[in-house]
Amino acid sequence: MYQLKNLECIKKKIAAISNSIKIIVVTKGQPMEVIQPIIKTGHLHYGENRIQEAMVKWKNIIAVNTNINLHLIGHLQTNKVKEAVNLFNYIHTLDSEKLAKLLSAEEEKKNKRIKYFIQINIGNETQKTGIKIEHVSEFKEYCLNSLKLNVIGLMCIPPAKGDSSFFFNKLLAIAKEENLSELSMGMSDDYETATQYGTTYLRIGRAIFSEHSQ
Ligand SMILES: *Cc1c(COP(=O)(O)O)cnc(C)c1O
């Protein structure tokens, strides 16, 4: 089973660098048949980017496998907050005041605590969501102090064209300044680079689910 081999190979590479980096297996677009063998190995972190797809695929599985952590890595629309709080353990895309307020209210209602990454628009790209660098500090204080959200770190998706290392280094510097210990950065094409800049959560899809990726 190629997906197990791919993941094993990535895990070995990462373990040689650090034992505190978690690999989020990004399962968006993948059917349960190819995910199940990975679940059987005991892997605990999975990422999805759409609420509806995530509910259909994971609802029954997480009811049985209560150790599994589900990560929302895609943009969250304010009308899907209820479902998101029900399903996910981590949200990597906290990106507006309005969303933060709704999440805080929903957490209180359900008495559930989610771990959050603030998504930063690290390349200052008009087409991307995320908090602008100059607003990070204020937004973080608001989420932590006014809303009591459990913000653990920062997340970014570097511009498609360009050197990821420049943006990873930037995110690392901001996280240090803001006293946040976790970093969600690094995907299939740049996860090894991300390990050089202190990433703690890698989000990897294609490198695991492509048959000939290694
Ligand atoms: C799809 C996706 C990933 C995984 O990307 P791959 O290139 O398949 O590894 C990581 N992060 C986000 C936000 C994604 O949408």
PDBQT file of the ligand as one rigid body, heavy atoms in Angstrom, charges set to zero:
ROOT
HETATM    1  C1  LIG A 301      -4.328  20.759   0.470  1.00  0.00    +0.000 C 
HETATM    2  C2  LIG A 301      -3.659  21.493   1.547  1.00  0.00    +0.000 A 
HETATM    3  C3  LIG A 301      -2.468  21.008   2.107  1.00  0.00    +0.000 A 
HETATM    4  C4  LIG A 301      -1.760  19.777   1.593  1.00  0.00    +0.000 C 
HETATM    5  O1  LIG A 301      -1.171  20.079   0.366  1.00  0.00    +0.000 OA
HETATM    6  P1  LIG A 301      -0.269  19.016  -0.399  1.00  0.00    +0.000 P 
HETATM    7  O2  LIG A 301       0.447  19.841  -1.399  1.00  0.00    +0.000 OA
HETATM    8  O3  LIG A 301      -1.207  18.028  -1.003  1.00  0.00    +0.000 OA
HETATM    9  O4  LIG A 301       0.643  18.396   0.582  1.00  0.00    +0.000 OA
HETATM   10  C5  LIG A 301      -1.907  21.723   3.147  1.00  0.00    +0.000 A 
HETATM   11  N1  LIG A 301      -2.479  22.845   3.620  1.00  0.00    +0.000 NA
HETATM   12  C6  LIG A 301      -3.618  23.339   3.110  1.00  0.00    +0.000 A 
HETATM   13  C7  LIG A 301      -4.183  24.596   3.680  1.00  0.00    +0.000 C 
HETATM   14  C8  LIG A 301      -4.238  22.686   2.049  1.00  0.00    +0.000 A 
HETATM   15  O5  LIG A 301      -5.374  23.189   1.546  1.00  0.00    +0.000 OA
ENDROOT
TORSDOF 0
